[in-house]
């Protein structure tokens, strides 16, 4: 629920939106769904965990107004509309104090909002005993505790913590345990991979896709095509998620390449990667057999006693939770072995990144040494090394014995300040055929020139967007822009560009492309979801939850994003995202809320208000008429923005305060109603320390994006009111 104030945030792909209302509304809907099934939701990270750089140590310096209107408001909305059972605090400080130890911050939840969830820390995000306990932290995560137990007993004896405080914290944990009592203490992990789940995932993926551009109605493509070119490494390696703790091992994935083959059984398909989009070499999986890991306490070269074995399917692992009888969790070693059979002859590159130490051998020949001279990198939540490379000539069809000798986290001399030390360690071993970049691009361009249509799918992935580090820039991976530009030079009229990323990327070629699709990270059914939109089986209806800047230097947080001297200043104040672009008149590539459809809609220019005077007891409702004038069914998201005609304090030109998605058949017309609540007329008065709903005239604007306003009306607040709570 954190606000992506910059497009560079490593976890921006996990956030809902740059707008606090939209973020809160979407989170509340998900929470209500989860909790209706008996699953307790934990909302996070409260509050200000909006960057990865030094996230444990950074002090977020933010005005009370911006804190309330932008960063706390999503949590305020879910407290009002969903009441989730748990909340996780952030790692960082806010205005000089770690949130986990800030009674001022946690009292907002329990005292001001009258919401009493279980409050837990982030993983290893508790730093004290007394301050966190007295502030309101119920549960230190994960177990076993580091700052509770005997430390609490000592603090009670010293009268630093009251017995009543202990009782309150214990009671909250026991209530939580009772609520979760349906879950067995120890159970076999199972899968949920049913046809209905696959169908739902496919629908969700397709409905999330945003059609950014469709000049001349290039899309949807026909299914009767003689020859199509599929270009981009994302075609065969789907980007299903960003990295970090949000990334889970999928039951299965569907690539866009496979989905296009399903949709076009009679079409000649030419595939070319064009350019590699990976940051780290892809893990070895489909070419790997008989892979095992062997765990010991003793280093290589000494007598070893086997403590555990584990069968694996790919050459990447994280061991932060790994344990085995007799294994020294603080310092252990492992050997990974397997049979690698390349499918193409040539020079193969191997890359090894570790949180710990590691050395790769192929047929007992050392190929990569990431033990002797390590360089700090960004992998594994910022604790890993840079990728160390090696290469070897291999023959297709011949099986090679690979062996990775690994030492756990504490064998590495690298230390990183401000990053969580999860222990155990991790490794990523990748491999890729060495191909001349110029030759790759040449082949892709020829394929596009020879085809009736081209679909070019590329973007970012879990290597580029991940928990643990922020992006250094907004650019696509090296070589991708050149690939797209070269393809557009020969096939601009029939090329569809599909971008996969969780946050905006620069698109210097956007004006030359006829069709651009933003496909995000679509999960297991990524390929099917994208193909359904490309061929019109699903009419796109997604909207951008983020403004899409032309250049990274345009974004409001550009000059004050990373930690400097342990602090980050939120200098843009309340002018986050579209609020900033509108206030400064700065152009964006695509505005907040933008998204096209294969249908065409008309909206009545006048808003009908249920009444023109706003009071908290009787807020007005806006009503607009919308009609589908197209020849296909479609859905449109009408967005309600509110702007104050005059104000005693500088305010954004307008702010989102409601939306409604309506599905219409061709020719169908409907009235859409959206209620205006008191948040829409209020700002945080820093002098009074309260919300202020100010007397005056307000304009209600309804549109299909923050820039495309189609209907307007006015209402007024009869008198100024101050308020707190929800």
Order of alpha helices (4+ residues) and beta strands (2+ residues): alpha-beta-beta-alpha-beta-beta-beta-alpha-beta-alpha-alpha-alpha-alpha-beta-beta-alpha-beta-beta-beta-beta-beta-beta-beta-beta-beta-beta-beta-alpha-beta-alpha-beta-beta-alpha-beta-beta-alpha-beta-beta-beta-beta-beta-beta-beta-beta-beta-beta-beta-beta-beta
